[in-house]
């Protein structure tokens, strides 16, 4: 049984990734800050208390794993929308730096990470209102962190997949996944369930290795 290390398993997207991974027959190790927030129980789930921003915790959690999925956020939703100046925590960059180090040490190859439309070379494809938020709110810190983790992955020798979803919603899975490159997706929405399925399925597909697809749902 293959094992996935998941970051962000207590988040809105992460918990769906965790549930789908277990459903697909994977064993899962969840590295989490607050284990009590995990509501899913399974004999194939191992919970490691720690932080992905600490290299020692990453190394400890990655033991025995075959793949890595990161669904981490750079900032909380409240901090992201805030106009208040703050010191960026660089959560995504620090985590990815440690993850690449540990993956190389332990011989792991495949990693799927959550990013967003508007990150990296997809910035011109983000709607005007999104680019406005990035400019004037702390979303600029969020996207700087997305850019930093994407750059680290692109410079690595890993088999990486960068998932760039459009606007996320909490609807039930029911639509068709749309994958775009170089154009703004329409409709500009995707369910977290659809995104979770993509991220887990991308572990065993070669269709998206070394790519950063824009993901939507119709």
Protein Blocks (a to p, Z undefined) as FASTA:
>chain_A
ZZdddehklmmklmmmmmmmmmnopacddddfblmlpmbdcfkbccddddfkbmklmmmm
mgopabdcdfbdfbdfklmmpmbdcddeklmmmmmmmmmmmmmmnopabdcddddehiaj
llmmpcfklmmmmmmmmklmmmmmmmmmmmmmmmmcbdcdddddddddfbdcfbacddde
hiacdddbddfklmmmmmmmmmmpcklgoiacddddZZ
